[in-house]
Amino acid sequence: MIQHPKAFQTSKMRYLLFLLLIVTNYLTQAEIIPTDSGETNYHKANIHFQQGRYEEAAEHYWAAVLLHSTNPSSHIGGKASYAVQDAFVPFIKCYSIRDKLADGTAYIAVESWKRGQLDMAQLYVDQTLIHDANHEEALLIKELLESGIPPNQDVLEMYLNERGMNKNKHKKGNNGSPPQLGNNASGNRNAAVGGFLTPEAHKKYEIGSDYFIKKQFALSAQAFEESCTLTGERLGVACTNAAYCRSNILQWGDKGEQFTRDMERIVDITKKEVEEYRTELPHGAFKWSKSTSVHPHMMLAYPIDSMLKRYVAESFAEMDEKTARIDPTGTKLVELPPDLPYDPKEKISDYIFQYRSLSHFKIRVAFVACGFNSKAVLYLSHDMFRFFNRSKFEVHVFSLGAPDNDNFINVAMRGVDWRQRVKDHVHTFHDVRHLKNSHIELARYIRAQDIHILIEWDGYARQGERAQGLFALRPAPIQVLHQEFLGTSGAQYVDYIVTDKMTSPMNLQHLYTEAFMYMPNHFFSKGHAMQAEVKSPTYDYGMRITMTSIPQVQMPQQTHVLGTGTPQENRCLSSEDVGPTDVSFVFCNFNKFLKNNPETVQSWMNILRSVPDSLLCLLENPREGIPNL
């Protein structure tokens, strides 16, 4: 069970005033001036936080706090692109989400004492001891403050060493913060093996992260792999990231041998983490102490044991539930209000009574997503809202994402606004961007609309943008997963997944925490064929006349020629000298390379051999992977 800390005694304003003191004093007293700007660290922190790597995120958020306003050349309009509190609040959140708030406030106390900010150190020692009266580092700083010993790094290390505490814990790395790494799933393993995370391994991991942000996957994979190797494959997140980057660019090795090694490594790491972090509870329930190193969206495409995929999803669903327990300031984990999570059975009987007794009763269905803009999923799906029977259904949308820019719509989209089309065909379109990170408020807002069925459209596909924590609060009596994420949510608070018998055969129900809701043909709702701007093929048959070997004599060699959209016309935009002269069939796969593996590519080759004069059209995404084809 989570032990919920007592509330902070200090007001938010006082926090901010002390934060400004941190920044001012740091600029004059810091021993190392980091090479990365505050903006760079803030951006890295957000990436790590979105991926659930809270230790790494905390490191960079802290650096962003310290470096605020120190690199004007990277600012927007002469000002920093983020406020101090924008970095500090999620810094605290990185600890509170893992139920380690005392460690976060103790860290600030230690750093403040080292820099001679004794009032600040005292404040955060007091806050730490409120949460954990026996916290070793807080008690040490309290003793140093009471003794009047002048702040000194060597003195601190001496005391830490004498008491058997990690003397390297508070040494600065390149960004002015301790070189601690790994997501919340690797924390215990790091502590258990002790000392494996060397500065060189940390540096390699940071290099890999930088390249990943720039989408330079080969260099990113190399750096992550070096970090993984330097830690003896103990830093799970580095090892799994290396495999993920290689998969993005089809870097599978000779005859797929590297891909096989990557899959074996992921299986090994995940099995160990399942054994360490997962606890079975009565009646088929379960509990996770940490999330796995590999992300559910990464895991989905890997050809490995599907039960492991469920376990990975379970672990991240558990993090969603904890996310919902963070207060709006991000300073602590709090007890949920007594009415949350809502009881899904509470209103069922009322709804059944209304359905049976009211002639005008409508089922209120709502969709939640951050992608109601120019995303591929919405392109394929936005027309489905036209086909709801308005006499039986009242359809709502809760949109967490921003609309497209008007210029983008007018130029790139040629005036077509998919978001507006959705608005035109639903009862109410709720723009709830302002509630995206206030999960309790968002749950209450949805509950107030008296929604019967709530449908999640993001799954794990848009980490950091989706409504993390919302569904754990049960704002609707029936909750459903649909569209974007094909696997199980792993959540004990999602009732159904919309699927089909080919995608999810009934004998695989044990791989899902949800019950199956079968569509008759295909789980994905597609309406793009109904769109006016889609070019319809024509079938105007005509005679094809070619010259025979007899001079001046024309004879029909083929009875007809097809119209618009023929294989001959659509050659994947390739030139006439590429591929067969007279194309018989064009196969297409417009997925990212990431979604493929050696087995699927071999299947393509077999199909092309079996269909003479055929072409395979692939999306060059990313282009870096093309040479590996």
Summary of the structure (lengths in Angstrom):
residues: 629
radius of gyration: 28.4
end to end distance: 49.6
largest distance: 111.2
contacts: 1961
relative contact order: 0.08
helix: 46%
strand: 11%
